[in-house]
Amino acid sequence: MQRSLPRVAVRLAALALAATPIIAAATPAHASEIGSCSDAYQVGSTTVVPDERGQSAMSIKQYWSPSCRQNFAYAFVWQSFRNSHSGTWTVSVGEGWVHSPGVETSEGTRIYNDTRQAEFWSYGFAGSGKCTYADAALFWGNYVSDSRTDQRCG
């Protein structure tokens, strides 16, 4: 789903403030990026983000690691999007924490600038006992689309 202009503006401002890329574009993310938290498993449903034509472009999932007691957001850019879109894209992926209705913060956000990679992991967030969701945005040219998974409390 497309977000309102204020939400997109906040995302763009966050990207503009990133002085240097957090992740080198040449290195694809793998499950090993969550290191010793390799026991992480998906919680909740998968959300699909559309491209500018309404076609599926990216999936978003939330993971929980019992050994690390952390949540991770994961995004995957679909092969069909990668095949049909030239150039590079930027992906922002992170965890949202719901303090109370209407009061939310972003945690563990990672921004992957100007890449063609497919997999993206957020940093871990100590989400035990909190209501959380995975959140991701796909930036390609002038197009921005973002969404989030369902909320998980626990």
N, C-alpha and C positions, 0 to 999 in steps of 0.2 A: 504494500500500500504506500502511496505517496504521502509524505508528511506536510504539515503546514509550513508556510514560509518561515516563521520564527524558528521552528525546529531545524530546518535546513540551514538557516542562517547561523545558528549556533554551531552546527556541524562544520560548516565552511570556515567559521571563525576559528574553531579548534584546529582545523587543518592549517590555516594560515599562520597560527601561532607556533606550530611545530617547526622549530628552527632547523632541525635536521631529521631525516627519516629515522624512525625508530627501528625499522627492519630493512636490511639490504634487499633491494628488489630482486637480486639474482638468486636468492636462496629460498626455495619453496618451503612452506611450513609442513611439518609432518606431526603425527601423534607424539613422536619423541620430544617435541617442543614442550610438552608438559612434564618432561623429565621424570622425577621419581613419583609423580602422580599418575603413573601409567595404569592404575586401577580405575581411572575415571570412566564413568558410563553415562549414557544419555539419560536425562530426566526431562519429562514433558514432551511436548510435540515438536515437530519440525515445522518451521515457517518458511514459505517460499516468497522471494522478492522478485517482482517483475522488471523487465527491461522497458525501454521507451515505447515498445510496441505491445506491451502487455504480456510478452512471453516470459516463461520462467528463466531467471537469470542467476539467482543465488539462493542457497538454502542456509538457514540459521538454526543452530541447535545449542542447547545448554547441557553441560556435563558437570557431574559431581564426582569428586575424588574422596572416598572415605579415609584413605590413609593421610592425605594432606589436609582434609577438611576444608577444601576449596572448591569453588565453582569456576568453570571456564566457559567462555563463549566460543563457538566455532562457526565459521562461515565457509561455504564451498561455492565457488563460481562454476556454474554448469558448463559442460563441454560445448553445448550448443551456443551459449553466449560467447565463449572463448573463440569458437570457430567463426561466428558471424560478426564480431566486433574487432576492428583493427585498432592498432595502437595499444595504449596501456590504460589501466584504471587504478583507482585508489579505493581501498577498503578500510573502513573503521569498524572494529569489532570489540565489544566489551560487555560487561555485566551491569545490569541496572539493579539498584537496591531500593525497594519501596519502604520508606520509613513509616509513612501513614498515607491515607488516601490523598493524592495530589502532591505529596512530598517525596521526590525520588532523586537519587544521585547516580552518577555513572562511576563505575569502579573497574580497574584492571584494563582500561581501554588501550588498545594498540592500533596504530595507524600504519598501514602498508601503502606507501606512496609509489605511483607510477610503476606498476607491475603487471605481469601477465600470468602470475601464478594462480593456482586454483584453491589452495587451502590456507586458512587463516585461523590462528588461535589468539585469544586474549591472554593477558596475564591472569594469574589466579586471584581470586577474591575470597576471603574468609566469610563465606555466606551461611555458615551453620547457624540455624535459629533465625534466619532472616528470610524475607520474601524477596526473591530475585528472579530475573529473566535475562536472557541473552539478547543483545541488541547489535545490529550491524547496519552499515550503510555502504552502498555501492555508488561510486562517482565515476562517470565515464563521459568525457567531453563536458557538455553543459547539462547533462542529465544526472539527477540524483534520485535514488530510491532507497528507502530504509524501512525497517520493520523490526519486530521483536517477537520472541517466543512467548508462550503463555507463562504466567507467573507461577513460581514454585515456592512454597513456604516450608521451611523445615530446618 
